[in-house]
Amino acid sequence: MPTETAERDAVSRILEAARRLFAEQGFDAVSMNAIADAAEVSKANIFHHFKNKDELYLATLKAACVSSCAQIERFDQSAGGFEQRLARYAAEHLQNILDNAQVTRLIQRDLLENGPQRGRQFAEQVFGQTFARLVEILRVGQRRGELRQDVDPALVALMVIGSNLTFFQAREVFRHFPDVTFAESPETYSRMAVDIVLHGMLPRGRTENERD
Protein backbone atom coordinates (compact mmCIF):
# COMPACT_ATOMS: atom_id res chain seq x y z
CA MET A 1 0.00 0.00 0.00
CA PRO A 2 1.31 3.48 -0.78
CA THR A 3 2.43 5.52 2.18
CA GLU A 4 0.81 8.80 3.15
CA THR A 5 3.91 10.64 1.95
CA ALA A 6 3.74 8.88 -1.41
CA GLU A 7 0.07 9.76 -1.71
CA ARG A 8 0.77 13.43 -1.03
CA ASP A 9 3.61 13.40 -3.53
CA ALA A 10 1.37 11.85 -6.19
CA VAL A 11 -1.35 14.46 -5.60
CA SER A 12 1.22 17.23 -5.77
CA ARG A 13 2.57 15.93 -9.10
CA ILE A 14 -0.94 15.52 -10.49
CA LEU A 15 -1.90 19.08 -9.56
CA GLU A 16 1.32 20.53 -10.97
CA ALA A 17 0.98 18.61 -14.24
CA ALA A 18 -2.68 19.58 -14.55
CA ARG A 19 -1.95 23.25 -13.84
CA ARG A 20 0.76 23.37 -16.50
CA LEU A 21 -1.21 21.51 -19.17
CA PHE A 22 -4.47 23.38 -18.53
CA ALA A 23 -2.60 26.68 -18.71
CA GLU A 24 -0.77 25.76 -21.90
CA GLN A 25 -3.60 24.09 -23.81
CA GLY A 26 -6.91 25.03 -22.20
CA PHE A 27 -9.36 22.85 -20.29
CA ASP A 28 -11.02 21.14 -23.26
CA ALA A 29 -7.78 20.22 -25.03
CA VAL A 30 -6.23 18.37 -22.08
CA SER A 31 -6.95 14.69 -21.54
CA MET A 32 -6.66 12.77 -18.30
CA ASN A 33 -4.20 10.46 -20.09
CA ALA A 34 -1.95 13.44 -20.84
CA ILE A 35 -2.07 14.56 -17.22
CA ALA A 36 -1.26 11.04 -16.01
CA ASP A 37 1.73 10.83 -18.35
CA ALA A 38 3.02 14.25 -17.28
CA ALA A 39 2.60 13.43 -13.58
CA GLU A 40 4.08 9.93 -14.03
CA VAL A 41 1.09 8.25 -12.41
CA SER A 42 -1.65 6.00 -13.72
CA LYS A 43 -4.98 7.43 -14.82
CA ALA A 44 -6.57 5.25 -12.15
CA ASN A 45 -4.45 7.05 -9.57
CA ILE A 46 -5.84 10.39 -10.72
CA PHE A 47 -9.41 9.12 -10.45
CA HIS A 48 -8.61 7.81 -6.98
CA HIS A 49 -8.09 11.43 -5.87
CA PHE A 50 -10.35 13.35 -8.26
CA LYS A 51 -13.66 11.99 -9.52
CA ASN A 52 -13.45 13.74 -12.91
CA LYS A 53 -11.50 16.28 -14.93
CA ASP A 54 -13.71 19.15 -13.82
CA GLU A 55 -12.97 18.46 -10.15
CA LEU A 56 -9.25 18.24 -10.91
CA TYR A 57 -9.38 21.53 -12.80
CA LEU A 58 -11.03 23.34 -9.90
CA ALA A 59 -8.52 21.78 -7.50
CA THR A 60 -5.63 23.19 -9.54
CA LEU A 61 -7.17 26.66 -9.33
CA LYS A 62 -7.66 26.31 -5.58
CA ALA A 63 -4.00 25.36 -5.25
CA ALA A 64 -3.03 28.39 -7.31
CA CYS A 65 -5.00 30.59 -4.88
CA VAL A 66 -2.82 29.63 -1.92
CA SER A 67 -0.47 32.56 -2.48
CA SER A 68 -3.44 34.94 -2.83
CA CYS A 69 -4.79 33.77 0.53
CA ALA A 70 -1.39 34.33 2.12
CA GLN A 71 -1.28 37.87 0.70
CA ILE A 72 -4.65 38.70 2.22
CA GLU A 73 -3.55 37.41 5.62
CA ARG A 74 -0.41 39.55 5.41
CA PHE A 75 -2.64 42.53 4.61
CA ASP A 76 -4.64 41.81 7.76
CA GLN A 77 -1.69 41.20 10.07
CA SER A 78 1.03 43.53 8.81
CA ALA A 79 2.07 46.69 10.59
CA GLY A 80 1.35 50.20 9.39
CA GLY A 81 -1.66 52.32 8.58
CA PHE A 82 -4.58 51.12 6.50
CA GLU A 83 -3.50 52.99 3.36
CA GLN A 84 0.03 51.61 3.55
CA ARG A 85 -1.19 48.05 4.12
CA LEU A 86 -3.72 48.21 1.28
CA ALA A 87 -1.05 49.55 -1.07
CA ARG A 88 1.25 46.65 -0.16
CA TYR A 89 -1.51 44.12 -0.71
CA ALA A 90 -2.47 45.59 -4.09
CA ALA A 91 1.14 45.56 -5.28
CA GLU A 92 1.62 41.95 -4.16
CA HIS A 93 -1.63 40.88 -5.83
CA LEU A 94 -0.63 42.49 -9.12
CA GLN A 95 2.82 40.88 -9.06
CA ASN A 96 1.24 37.51 -8.29
CA ILE A 97 -1.03 37.56 -11.34
CA LEU A 98 1.87 38.74 -13.52
CA ASP A 99 4.09 35.94 -12.20
CA ASN A 100 1.33 33.39 -12.87
CA ALA A 101 0.31 34.74 -16.25
CA GLN A 102 -0.58 31.36 -17.78
CA VAL A 103 -3.06 30.50 -15.06
CA THR A 104 -4.54 34.01 -15.09
CA ARG A 105 -5.09 33.81 -18.86
CA LEU A 106 -6.59 30.34 -18.51
CA ILE A 107 -9.16 31.58 -16.00
CA GLN A 108 -10.02 34.61 -18.11
CA ARG A 109 -10.42 32.53 -21.27
CA ASP A 110 -12.55 29.96 -19.48
CA LEU A 111 -14.83 32.67 -18.11
CA LEU A 112 -15.25 34.19 -21.56
CA GLU A 113 -16.06 30.85 -23.16
CA ASN A 114 -18.06 29.26 -20.33
CA GLY A 115 -19.12 32.22 -18.23
CA PRO A 116 -22.55 31.10 -16.93
CA GLN A 117 -21.23 27.73 -15.76
CA ARG A 118 -17.74 28.71 -14.66
CA GLY A 119 -18.71 31.96 -13.01
CA ARG A 120 -20.77 30.18 -10.39
CA GLN A 121 -18.23 27.38 -9.93
CA PHE A 122 -15.36 29.83 -9.51
CA ALA A 123 -17.34 31.96 -7.07
CA GLU A 124 -18.56 29.06 -4.93
CA GLN A 125 -15.55 26.74 -5.04
CA VAL A 126 -12.42 28.75 -5.82
CA PHE A 127 -12.42 32.52 -5.26
CA GLY A 128 -15.46 33.25 -3.12
CA GLN A 129 -13.94 32.55 0.27
CA THR A 130 -10.79 34.51 -0.54
CA PHE A 131 -12.80 37.49 -1.75
CA ALA A 132 -15.04 37.37 1.33
CA ARG A 133 -11.94 37.46 3.55
CA LEU A 134 -10.68 40.58 1.78
CA VAL A 135 -14.07 42.27 2.15
CA GLU A 136 -14.14 41.44 5.87
CA ILE A 137 -10.73 43.06 6.37
CA LEU A 138 -12.05 46.19 4.68
CA ARG A 139 -15.13 46.13 6.94
CA VAL A 140 -12.84 45.99 9.96
CA GLY A 141 -11.11 49.07 8.56
CA GLN A 142 -14.50 50.78 8.44
CA ARG A 143 -15.24 49.89 12.04
CA ARG A 144 -11.88 51.34 13.06
CA GLY A 145 -12.54 54.56 11.20
CA GLU A 146 -9.81 53.84 8.63
CA LEU A 147 -12.27 53.66 5.72
CA ARG A 148 -15.35 55.77 5.04
CA GLN A 149 -18.57 54.36 6.45
CA ASP A 150 -20.60 55.15 3.34
CA VAL A 151 -18.58 53.05 0.88
CA ASP A 152 -19.26 49.43 0.00
CA PRO A 153 -16.20 47.36 1.00
CA ALA A 154 -17.03 44.78 -1.69
CA LEU A 155 -16.82 47.54 -4.30
CA VAL A 156 -13.46 48.68 -2.91
CA ALA A 157 -12.18 45.10 -3.19
CA LEU A 158 -13.45 44.80 -6.76
CA MET A 159 -11.85 48.10 -7.74
CA VAL A 160 -8.45 47.04 -6.43
CA ILE A 161 -8.59 43.59 -8.01
CA GLY A 162 -10.20 44.90 -11.21
CA SER A 163 -7.57 47.58 -11.74
CA ASN A 164 -4.86 44.93 -11.44
CA LEU A 165 -6.60 42.66 -13.95
CA THR A 166 -6.95 45.61 -16.33
CA PHE A 167 -3.20 46.18 -16.14
CA PHE A 168 -2.59 42.49 -16.82
CA GLN A 169 -4.96 42.39 -19.79
CA ALA A 170 -4.06 45.66 -21.49
CA ARG A 171 -0.38 46.10 -20.68
CA GLU A 172 0.86 44.95 -24.09
CA VAL A 173 -1.35 47.56 -25.74
CA PHE A 174 -1.01 50.60 -23.54
CA ARG A 175 2.75 50.23 -23.19
CA HIS A 176 2.81 51.67 -26.73
CA PHE A 177 0.65 54.69 -25.86
CA PRO A 178 2.83 57.82 -25.71
CA ASP A 179 1.07 59.19 -22.61
CA VAL A 180 1.38 55.99 -20.56
CA THR A 181 4.48 56.13 -18.39
CA PHE A 182 3.77 53.24 -16.00
CA ALA A 183 3.45 50.21 -18.30
CA GLU A 184 6.93 48.98 -17.41
CA SER A 185 6.45 49.60 -13.70
CA PRO A 186 3.67 47.57 -12.07
CA GLU A 187 4.66 49.06 -8.71
CA THR A 188 4.04 52.61 -9.96
CA TYR A 189 0.74 51.64 -11.54
CA SER A 190 -0.46 49.89 -8.39
CA ARG A 191 0.53 52.77 -6.12
CA MET A 192 -1.30 55.32 -8.29
CA ALA A 193 -4.38 53.11 -8.68
CA VAL A 194 -4.69 52.61 -4.91
CA ASP A 195 -4.25 56.33 -4.35
CA ILE A 196 -7.17 57.04 -6.70
CA VAL A 197 -9.32 54.36 -5.06
CA LEU A 198 -8.69 55.86 -1.64
CA HIS A 199 -8.65 59.59 -2.45
CA GLY A 200 -10.43 60.03 -5.79
CA MET A 201 -9.45 62.50 -8.49
CA LEU A 202 -10.59 65.79 -7.00
CA PRO A 203 -7.97 68.01 -5.36
CA ARG A 204 -7.45 67.06 -1.73
CA GLY A 205 -8.81 69.39 0.88
CA ARG A 206 -11.85 70.56 -1.08
CA THR A 207 -15.08 70.80 0.89
CA GLU A 208 -18.31 69.03 -0.01
CA ASN A 209 -19.84 72.35 -1.16
CA GLU A 210 -16.90 73.00 -3.44
CA ARG A 211 -17.27 69.51 -4.91
CA ASP A 212 -20.94 70.11 -5.60
C-alpha positions in Angstrom: 0.0 0.0 0.0 1.3 3.5 -0.8 2.4 5.5 2.2 0.8 8.8 3.2 3.9 10.6 1.9 3.7 8.9 -1.4 0.1 9.8 -1.7 0.8 13.4 -1.0 3.6 13.4 -3.5 1.4 11.8 -6.2 -1.4 14.5 -5.6 1.2 17.2 -5.8 2.6 15.9 -9.1 -0.9 15.5 -10.5 -1.9 19.1 -9.6 1.3 20.5 -11.0 1.0 18.6 -14.2 -2.7 19.6 -14.5 -1.9 23.2 -13.8 0.8 23.4 -16.5 -1.2 21.5 -19.2 -4.5 23.4 -18.5 -2.6 26.7 -18.7 -0.8 25.8 -21.9 -3.6 24.1 -23.8 -6.9 25.0 -22.2 -9.4 22.8 -20.3 -11.0 21.1 -23.3 -7.8 20.2 -25.0 -6.2 18.4 -22.1 -7.0 14.7 -21.5 -6.7 12.8 -18.3 -4.2 10.5 -20.1 -1.9 13.4 -20.8 -2.1 14.6 -17.2 -1.3 11.0 -16.0 1.7 10.8 -18.3 3.0 14.3 -17.3 2.6 13.4 -13.6 4.1 9.9 -14.0 1.1 8.2 -12.4 -1.7 6.0 -13.7 -5.0 7.4 -14.8 -6.6 5.2 -12.2 -4.4 7.0 -9.6 -5.8 10.4 -10.7 -9.4 9.1 -10.4 -8.6 7.8 -7.0 -8.1 11.4 -5.9 -10.4 13.3 -8.3 -13.7 12.0 -9.5 -13.4 13.7 -12.9 -11.5 16.3 -14.9 -13.7 19.1 -13.8 -13.0 18.5 -10.2 -9.2 18.2 -10.9 -9.4 21.5 -12.8 -11.0 23.3 -9.9 -8.5 21.8 -7.5 -5.6 23.2 -9.5 -7.2 26.7 -9.3 -7.7 26.3 -5.6 -4.0 25.4 -5.2 -3.0 28.4 -7.3 -5.0 30.6 -4.9 -2.8 29.6 -1.9 -0.5 32.6 -2.5 -3.4 34.9 -2.8 -4.8 33.8 0.5 -1.4 34.3 2.1 -1.3 37.9 0.7 -4.6 38.7 2.2 -3.5 37.4 5.6 -0.4 39.6 5.4 -2.6 42.5 4.6 -4.6 41.8 7.8 -1.7 41.2 10.1 1.0 43.5 8.8 2.1 46.7 10.6 1.3 50.2 9.4 -1.7 52.3 8.6 -4.6 51.1 6.5 -3.5 53.0 3.4 0.0 51.6 3.6 -1.2 48.1 4.1 -3.7 48.2 1.3 -1.0 49.6 -1.1 1.3 46.7 -0.2 -1.5 44.1 -0.7 -2.5 45.6 -4.1 1.1 45.6 -5.3 1.6 41.9 -4.2 -1.6 40.9 -5.8 -0.6 42.5 -9.1 2.8 40.9 -9.1 1.2 37.5 -8.3 -1.0 37.6 -11.3 1.9 38.7 -13.5 4.1 35.9 -12.2 1.3 33.4 -12.9 0.3 34.7 -16.3 -0.6 31.4 -17.8 -3.1 30.5 -15.1 -4.5 34.0 -15.1 -5.1 33.8 -18.9 -6.6 30.3 -18.5 -9.2 31.6 -16.0 -10.0 34.6 -18.1 -10.4 32.5 -21.3 -12.5 30.0 -19.5 -14.8 32.7 -18.1 -15.2 34.2 -21.6 -16.1 30.8 -23.2 -18.1 29.3 -20.3 -19.1 32.2 -18.2 -22.5 31.1 -16.9 -21.2 27.7 -15.8 -17.7 28.7 -14.7 -18.7 32.0 -13.0 -20.8 30.2 -10.4 -18.2 27.4 -9.9 -15.4 29.8 -9.5 -17.3 32.0 -7.1 -18.6 29.1 -4.9 -15.5 26.7 -5.0 -12.4 28.8 -5.8 -12.4 32.5 -5.3 -15.5 33.2 -3.1 -13.9 32.6 0.3 -10.8 34.5 -0.5 -12.8 37.5 -1.7 -15.0 37.4 1.3 -11.9 37.5 3.6 -10.7 40.6 1.8 -14.1 42.3 2.1 -14.1 41.4 5.9 -10.7 43.1 6.4 -12.0 46.2 4.7 -15.1 46.1 6.9 -12.8 46.0 10.0 -11.1 49.1 8.6 -14.5 50.8 8.4 -15.2 49.9 12.0 -11.9 51.3 13.1 -12.5 54.6 11.2 -9.8 53.8 8.6 -12.3 53.7 5.7 -15.4 55.8 5.0 -18.6 54.4 6.5 -20.6 55.1 3.3 -18.6 53.1 0.9 -19.3 49.4 0.0 -16.2 47.4 1.0 -17.0 44.8 -1.7 -16.8 47.5 -4.3 -13.5 48.7 -2.9 -12.2 45.1 -3.2 -13.4 44.8 -6.8 -11.9 48.1 -7.7 -8.4 47.0 -6.4 -8.6 43.6 -8.0 -10.2 44.9 -11.2 -7.6 47.6 -11.7 -4.9 44.9 -11.4 -6.6 42.7 -13.9 -6.9 45.6 -16.3 -3.2 46.2 -16.1 -2.6 42.5 -16.8 -5.0 42.4 -19.8 -4.1 45.7 -21.5 -0.4 46.1 -20.7 0.9 45.0 -24.1 -1.3 47.6 -25.7 -1.0 50.6 -23.5 2.8 50.2 -23.2 2.8 51.7 -26.7 0.6 54.7 -25.9 2.8 57.8 -25.7 1.1 59.2 -22.6 1.4 56.0 -20.6 4.5 56.1 -18.4 3.8 53.2 -16.0 3.5 50.2 -18.3 6.9 49.0 -17.4 6.4 49.6 -13.7 3.7 47.6 -12.1 4.7 49.1 -8.7 4.0 52.6 -10.0 0.7 51.6 -11.5 -0.5 49.9 -8.4 0.5 52.8 -6.1 -1.3 55.3 -8.3 -4.4 53.1 -8.7 -4.7 52.6 -4.9 -4.3 56.3 -4.3 -7.2 57.0 -6.7 -9.3 54.4 -5.1 -8.7 55.9 -1.6 -8.6 59.6 -2.5 -10.4 60.0 -5.8 -9.4 62.5 -8.5 -10.6 65.8 -7.0 -8.0 68.0 -5.4 -7.5 67.1 -1.7 -8.8 69.4 0.9 -11.8 70.6 -1.1 -15.1 70.8 0.9 -18.3 69.0 0.0 -19.8 72.3 -1.2 -16.9 73.0 -3.4 -17.3 69.5 -4.9 -20.9 70.1 -5.6 
